[in-house]
Amino acid sequence: MKQCDDDLIRFGRAASDAGLMSSTCGNASLRLDADRMVITASGAPLAALTPDALSVVALTDGAHLAGPRPSMEAEIHRRAYLRRPDVNAVLHCQSQGATLLACMQDPPLNLDLIPEIPAYVRRHAYAPWAMPGSLALAEGVEQALLDPDVTVVQMVNHGQVILGASWAQAIRRGTFFELAAWMASRGVPLRTIPEHDAEALRAMTRGV
């Protein structure tokens, strides 16, 4: 338990250091075991987490098991773990470029601008607008995760949900996705990687 707490504290600080937190809003979690997750408490700043700002939540039914009141987005994290057994870390953040695309009227659906996107992010998807903390928002994110290649979900007018087999992988994915989103928001014509090459890059890293 202590190791998981320490890792979640490192996860939060790494998200901030990587520039994925444009505000104090955000939440992060780690799979603790087959039945539980540890998640940041409601209102806890990711850049300055302490052990008393972490909560334990049951994956089976979302019951609050220990610690302070968990993040209002705990249901998103819980459903991500249930839907994707390969996922052990979940980050909700609001990086600048990606959040701009999440608020864009017609955001680009293909961000395969650099090899790292199909290789490491693989695919992203959009969840429709719903109120923060609502069941509808959690259901929208879960629906987006039906595609096993999706590792980043853009919540419309809200921010990102980033998945990883480890917290370090989630940070790497978020960093590459933010770079591609920044490029896409420049308003200049961009070419994407040919689809057959993008698919080959995705295939190379499936299961990694």
N, C-alpha and C positions, 0 to 999 in steps of 0.2 A: 504493500500500500504506500509506504513512504517513497519507494522508488518511483511509483507512478505519479505521486504528488510532485516530486522533484522534476520529473519529466514534463509535467503539465506547466509548471512554473517556467521551465526553459522554453517550452513551446510558446507561451505567451510573450516572453521577452524576444524570442526570435522573430515572431510575427511583427512586433513593433520595430525591431532593428532592420528588418527587411523592407520596411516602408509599406507594409500591407494595412496598417492602421492609420487612416486619415483623421480619425476622431477617437474619442475614448470608448465609443461603442464597439461591441464585438464580444465573442465568446468562443471558448475552445474546450475540447474534451478529448479524453483518451479512453479506449476500451480497457476496463480494469480486469475483467475476466469474462467468462461466457454469459454471466448474468447481470453484470454491473458496469457502469461507466462512471468516471470522475469528471466533473464539469465545473467550469468557473461559476461562481455565485452571481446572482443578480447584481448588476452594476459594478462588478469587480474590474478594475483596469488591467488589461492584459500585460502592459509593460511593467507593472509593479505588483505581480501576484504574490501572495503569501499563503502558507498552508491553511490559515483560517478563512481563506476566501474560496475554498474548494468544497464541492458537494458531491455526494455519492447518490446515484439514481439507478433504480432497477431497470434493466432493459426489457423485462417481460411486460411490465404494466406502467412504467414511468413513476413508480412510487419514490418519494424522497426518503432515502435511507439514513443519511448522515450529513452533518455540516449545515451551513447556512442555506437560505432559500436559493435554489439553483436558478440559472439564467432562464428568462422567459422563453428562450428558444430551445429549451432542453428537448422538446418533442422532435425537433428537426434532427438533432444529434441521435436520439434514440432510434428513430426510424432509419437513419442512414446505417447504423450498425446492424439493425435487423435485416435490412434489405441487402447489405453488402458485407458478407462475412470476411472479405479480404481487407476491410477497412478497420484501422485501429486508431485513427486520429481524424478529428473533424474540426475545422476552423471556420467561423463566420467572421468576415471582416469587410472593410469598405476601403479598398485601395482606390486611388484617384481615377486612373484610367479605366479600370474595370467598372467602377461604379458609374462613371460617365456613360459607358455603353449600356449599363443596366437601366439608365434613365433615358436613353436615346429612343426616338420615335421608331426608327427602323434600323436597329443595330445589325452589324454584319454577322452572319451566321457562320462564316468560315474565317477563322483566325489562323489558318495554317500558313503563316507568313515566314516563320523560321522553323528549322527542323525540330527544335525543342518542343514545339506545341504538339504535333502529332506523336512525337516520341515519348514525351513525359506527361503532358496534360492529356493527350489522346483526344478527348472531345469535351466540349462544354454544351450546356443546354440552358434553357430559360424556364423559370417557374413564374407563373402569372402573379400579378400584384395581389396581395392579401395582407391584412393587418398583421403587424409584428406580434409574435407570440400566439397567433391563432392556429387552430387546427387546420384551417384551409391552407395556410402557408406551409405547414409541415407536410400536408398531403401533396401540395404542388411540387415540393422538393423531392419527395419520395417518388412521385410519378416520373420526374426527370431522371431519376437514378435507375429506372428500369433498363436503360441501356447500360450494360456493364462497362462500356468504354468511357462513360461520362464520369469525370473526376472533379469538375467545377460546375456548379449550378449558379447561374445569375438570377437572383431574385429581383424581379422587375421593381424599379424605384426603391431598392433596398440595399443590396450588396451581394457578396459572394458566399457560397458554401464550398469549401475546398476539402477534399478527402485525400487520405494517404494511408498506406500500410504502416507508416510511422509518422511522427510529427515532422521529422526532417524532410520526408518526401512531400508532405503537405506544403511546407514552406517553399520547397523548390518549385512545386507546381504553381503555387500562388505567385511566385516571383516571375516565372516565365509568362504566365497568363497576364500579369500586369504589364509586362513589356509589350506583348502583342496588342493588348487593349490600348496602351499609350500610342503605339504606332497607328492603329486603326482610327484613332481619334484626331489625327493630325490634319485630316481633310485633304490629303494628297492621294493620287491614284497609287494603289499598291497591287502587286501581283502575288498570288498565292502559289504554294507548292503544288505541282500537278497531283491530282487526286490519287493516281496509282502509286506515286512515290510516297505520298502522305500515308496511304494505307500500309505500305511496306514498312514505314517507320513505326506505325502503331503496332503492327504485327511483331516487330522485333522486340518490343518491350512489354507485351502482354504477359502478365504473371510475374513481372519484375518489380 
